[in-house]
């Protein structure tokens, strides 16, 4: 999606600059407007890149949390020295919940 947005920004900026040059001369106003368009385009692209980086960090943190939570629960259930059928079923449920959460993030494009 960011590639589409980046391409749109590029095309929009180029179209505006071409329109301003269409009268045959480029005034100071045209040059200032072109500079403003370039700045807006570059800031938009930089914002998209920062958001992607933050999204990746957030998903890494969520994945690590799910892993730690699942491991902690499994350890807690084993702490009494035996792993009952109920413990095994609960551990399996926790693993499924963790995996489904991670897959959900992947499908939503969060990763």
Secondary structure, DSSP 4 states (H G I P E B T S, - for coil): -HHHHHHHHHHHHHHHHHHHHTTS---HHHHHHHHHHHHHHHHHHHHHHHHHHHHHHHHHHHHHHHHHHHHHHHHHHHTTS---HHHHHHHHHHHHHHHHHHHHHHHHT--
